[in-house]
Amino acid sequence: MYRLLLPGLHIKRWIILMLIGMIIFGIGFSLAVSLQYAISAAMWFVWMRLTHQGLSENSTRVIGVVISTFGIALVAWGIKKLISSFTAITSPNATSMQLLYTLLEHRQATPKPRVVGIGGGTGLSTLLRGLKAYPLDLTAIVTVSDDGGSSGRLRGSLDMPPPGDIRNCLVALAEAEPVMESLFQYRFSNASEELKGHPLGNLIIAGMLEMTGDFRKAIEQVSRVLAVRGTVLPTTAKAVMLKATMEDGTVVRGETSIVAQNGNIATLEVEPADTKPLPEVLEAIRTADVIIVGPGSIYSSLLPNLVINGMADALRNSVAIKIFVCNVMTQPGESESFTAAQHLEVVLKQMGGDNPFNYAVVNLQRPPEHVETIYDTKGQQYVEPDLARIRTLGVTPITGNLLTDDHVARHDPEKLAQVILTQVARDKSWPSVLRRRNGK
């Protein structure tokens, strides 16, 4: 502990400032309550020597209140700067609130809440980036249905589950050096056709799979390399093929083909039909304190997890607080013109049972006009927040202005994490969750 007082850490000055503030507060407080003893007596004597006159009792109290307020201000300023100094020491990018959570994390008597995120694509990785700043036991359950791009090519040539969404989640939870993250996401451009378009991370996962002979073990090994803060699990050990039956009766197979069909999907299934989740996936859901589904593409990121045998039942049977995160923009071929409630309704319909969700996170912040114009050319529109319709489904909306500030219509990781964790802390069932986690 004494090492915190070494030169160069910018800590001692703020501790001294806090001590001075406390002394000043003590002087002011004693004056305010007319205690003309000890320090107050000295103050009284100095005042009379300088002004050659005494002070009334009311004047003394007013001066005491002013001095006390100044002392409190010094203490508050010292605390703020002390936290900032600690923040700079621990992480250049950490906020004061994140630092406090990090310090609390080291209290071994307080178990970390178990939070499970379910999804894929960039949506789940966005959620994980925000949550990893807090002392949580994180598990990401990731879809393995992608058949396009680098993942599709590796899936076809090596007969392996698609690694792309897994890679994004690993990087999102990584505590490794930024250069390692950049390297893992580096995509070959000036290379042969065999390498062109492949992110290096996908190839590393593929190589680790050949070394271990098991996709789950391969992910574990890569997690160690990246110092991943949490656990990343594929929903199943094998790649699955999506099968969609359109409203006109047409059957379409493959995630890429389904999205390209640009029609209304009646039902979604996975092939093989007897595909089951990993036992670790079901255990993570069973023991979770909070389960978050989304954000992400409904038919290509969220439902490929939930329509696998046993997943919907596991979600419904879990005693965790369950939260659905709605997208901020619609997607061509999947959710064109959908409102927030329609996103949730489609998920519930495909799950084929009672609604398991307690809350739905809905963004209220409309993108700037020029950003909407760009997205409109891609066939994407702002998701309208029809909150009353969500409530009719038995789900409580969690709302906020959740967009990033970088002129892109997507969730801000920190804002998303904060709005979710704030609501979880307010939930009436949360004390019982904590008692259960502490074995009481």
N, C-alpha and C positions, 0 to 999 in steps of 0.2 A: 504493500500500500504506500510506503514512504516514497517509492519511485515516482509516484504521481507528482511529487514536489520537486522533481529534478528540473533544472533550467530548460527553457525552450518549449515547455508544454502549454504555456499561457494559462496556468491554473491557479498558481499562488496569488496573483494579483486580484483575481475575482473572489477568492476566499477571504483575502484581506478586506476587500470592498464590502463583502457581506458582514464581516465582523464590525467594521466601522459603522455600517448601517444599523446593526443591532444596538451598538452603543448609543448612537444618536437617537434611536427609537426609545431606548430606556430613559434617556435624559428628557425627551419630550413627554413621554408618558408620565413621568414623575411630576413634571410641571403641570400637565393637564389635570391631574387629580389633586393638585395643590399640596404635594408632599415636599415641603421645604426642608428636606433633610439631605444628607450625603451630597450627591451630585447636584441636586436642585439648589441646595444652599449655596454651593459654589457659584452656580449660574446667577443666582439672586444677588450675591455679593458683587460679582463682576458687573452686572447691569447697573447697580446703584453707584459703583465707583465711576462708571463711564457717563452716566446721565445725571448723577447727583440727585436722583429721585427714586422712589419706590414704584412698585406696580400694584395695580388693583388685582383682586383675585380673578376677575373675569379676564383681564388682560393676560394674566399669567396662564390661564387655561387655553386661551386662543394661541398664544405663542407655543405652548406645549403641543397642541394639536398640529400646528404647522411643522414643528420640529419632528414630531412622530411620523407625520406623513412623508417627510423628506427621508427619514430613516428607512421606512418601509420601501420607498422607491429605490433606494440604494440596494437594499437586500434583494428586491425583485430583479433589478438590473444585473446584480452579481450572479444570481441563479441562472438567468437567461444566458449570460456570457459563459458561465461555467459549463452549461449544457452544450453550447456551441463549440467550446474547446474540446469537450469529450467527443462530440460528433466528428470534428475534424480529425481526431486521433483514430477513431474506430473506422470511419469510412467517409471519404470525401463527398460522397453522394447521399449520405444518410440525412434524414430530417430529424429534428429534435424528438418528435413523437416516436419515430422508428427506433431511436437510441434508447428511449425509455423502455420500449417493449423489449429491446435486446438485453438491457440490464435485468429486466424482470425474468427473462428467459433462464438466467442462471440460478434462479431460485428452484432448487431441485424438489422442494416440497410441493411445487405447483406443477402438475403434469400439463403438457401441452395439449390443447384441444386438437382432436383429430379431424382434419378437414379433407374431404375427398372431392376432387374436381373431375367431371366426366365430359368428354367431348373430343375435339380434334381440330385440325386446321390451325389457323392463327388465333382463333378465339380462346381456346384453352390456354395456350402459351401466354396470351395477354393477361388472363386472370391470374396465372401462376406468378408472373412477374410482380404483380401487386401484392399477392399474399405472402411471398417469400420474405418480405421485409418484417414480418411479424413472427412471434414465437409460436408457430403452429407445427403440428405433425402433418405434413402435406403428402397426399397421394394423388397422382394423376392417373386416371384410367382413360386410355387413348384408343381410338378406333384404328382398325387395321383393314379398312376396305378400299383405300385409295388405289386406283389403277392407272393414274396418269402421271406424266412427267418423269422425273428421276425415280420416284418410288415405283411407278408402274413398270419401268424398264428393269429395275433390279428384281422386282417381284417376278417378272416373266423369265428373266435369264437365270436367276439363282433359286427360284422356287422358295422365296422367303417372304415373310410379312413385309408390307411397305414400311420403310423406316422414316419417311419424311416428317410425319406428325410427331413421332417419337423423338426425333432429333430436335424439333422446335421446343418440345417440352423440357428435354434435357438441358438445352441451352438456357431456357427461361429460368430454370431452377439452379443453374450453375453458380458456384462461388469461385470458380477458377479465374485466372487472370484474363482481362478483356481480350488480349491477343489470342488466347486459346479459344474463346468464344468466336472471335472473328474467323479464326482458322477453321473451326468446325462448320461454320456457315458459308465458307468460301465456295463459290460455284465456278467450276472450270468453264472458261469461255474460249480461250485460244488453245484448244486441244483437239485431239482426234475425235472422230464421231463417237467412239466408245466411251470417252470421258466427258465430252462436251455436255454441259447442262447438269452434271452431277455435283451436288454439294459434297465437300470432302467428308462431312459428318456421316452422310448416308453410306459412303464407301467404308468408313471406319466401322460402322455398325455391321455392315455386311462382312467385313473381314473378321470381326470379333465373333460373329455367328459361326463362321467356318472354323474358327479356333475352338470354340466351346461346344458347338453342335447343338446349342439350345438358345432360342431367341431371348427368353427371359434372362438367362445367365449373361448373354451378350450385353443386354441393357444394363445389368448390374455392374459389369466390368467398365463399361463406358461411363457410368455414373460416378465411379470412383475416380476416373481420369479427370472428369469435370468438377469434382467435389460438389456433386448435386445435393442440394438441401431439400431432401424429401425422397419420395419413391415414385418412379414412373413405371406403370404396368400396361402392357397391351391387353385389351379386353380378352382376347383369345391368343393361344400359342400359334395359330395358323392364320394365314390371310383368308379373308372371307370375300365372297362375291355378292354384291347387292343385286336384288331382283325386285323390280318395280312393276306393278300392274297399274296401268293408266286407267283413267275413268272411262275411256273408250274401249277397254278390254285389251289393249296392246300390252305385251309383256316385253320389258326392256331389261337387259342384264348389264351390269358394270356401272360403276359410279359415274364415270365420264360420259357414257352413253345416256344415262338417265338424265343428267343435267342438260345435255345437248338436246334431248327430246323436246324440252321446253313445253311440256304438257302438264295436266293436272294428275297428280299421283293419287291413286285410290288406296293401295296398300304397299308396304315395303317389307321385304323379307331378306334373310341372308342365306346363302348357300355355302356349304352343306347345311341342310335344314336342322340337323342334329348338333350343330355347333354349340359348345358350352363355354361359359366364361372360365378363366383361370380360377382355381380355388382361392388364390391370394386376392383376386378381385372381389369375390363374394365376401371374403373375410373383412376386407377393407370397408365395404359397404355396411356390413353387420355391426362393426365396432365404431363406425364414424359418429362424430358429434354433429358435424355439419356436412351436408352433401350439396354440391353446386353443379347444376347441369347447364352448360353453355358458358359464354356465348359461342355461337358457331352456326354453320350452315345446317338447317334442319335435317335434310335428307342425306347429306354426305358427311356430317361430323357428329351430330347428336344421336339420331335414330339408329345408325349402324351399331351403336353400343346398346341401346335400349331394347331393340327387337331381338337380340340374342336370347336364347332360352334361359330363363331364370333371372335375367337382369331386371325386368320390370317388377317381378314379385319381390326380389331382394330390395329394391328401392321402396316399394310400398310397405314392406315389413320392417324396415329400419326405423328405429326410434329417433333418428337424427333429425335436426332441423333441415328441411329440404328447400332448396332455392333454385328457381329457374331464372336464367339471365337471357333476356330477349336481345336480339340483334338491334343495331341502331339503323341499319339500312336493309332494304329488301334485296333479294338475290334472284337473278334471272334463272328460270328453270326450276326454282325451288319454292320461292316465297313471294312471287310477284304480287304487288298491291296488298300484301298482308299487313294488317294492323298488329299491334303487340299481342292482343288477345288471340288473334288467329294463329300466331306462332305457337302459343301455348296450347290452343285447341287441337292443332294438328299433332303435336307431340302426345297429348293425352289420348287422342283417337288411335294412334298407331300403337301405343302401349297397351291398349285394349282392356283397361280396367279403371278402377277408381283413381281419382286425382291424388297423387302422393305429395304434392307441393304445398308448402306453407306460404311461400313468398314468391313474387316475380319481380325481378329488377328491370325497371323501365326507364330509359333515357328520355328526359324532357327537353334537352338542348338541341335545337334545330341547327344543322350545319349552315355556315355562311352561304349566301346566294350563289357565289361563284363556285363554291365546292359542290353544292347541289347540282349545278349545271353540268359539271364534269361527270358526276355520278349518273345523271340523267342520260347522258350519251351512252352509258354502259347498261342502261335498263334498270338502274337501281334508284329507289326513292326512299325518303325518310320514313321510318316506321312510326305511324301515328300512335300516340299513347292513349288508347281507349281504356282508361282505368276502371270505369264503371263496369264494363263488360268483363274485365279480369276478375273483379270482385264477385260477379255472379257465378264464377267457376269455383268459388270458395278459396280464392287465393288473395292474399294481401299484397298490393303493389308496394315496392320499394322504389322511390323515385329520386332523381337528381340530375344535375347537369354533368354528364359523364363523358363528354367528348374530349379528345386530346386538343392541345393548342397548336398543333403543327399543320393545320389546314387539311386534315384528313378525317373523314367521317368514320371514326372507330373509337372504341372505348379507351379511356386513359387508365392504365393499370392501377395507379395509386388511388384515383377517385373511385374506381370500381371496388377495390378491396376495402376502402374506408366505409363506403355506404353499406356494404354487406356486413362487415364486422360490427359496425355501429348498431345495425338492426338486430344482429345475433345477440349482442350484449343486452339489448332491451327486451328480448323475447322472454315471456314469462316462464317458459320451460327451461331456460338456460341454467338457473340455479340447480335444478334437478339433474341436468346433464353434468354439471361440475361435481355434484355429490356422487353421481354414478362413477365418474372418472377417478374420484378419490377413494372409491371403494366404501363409501359411507351409506 
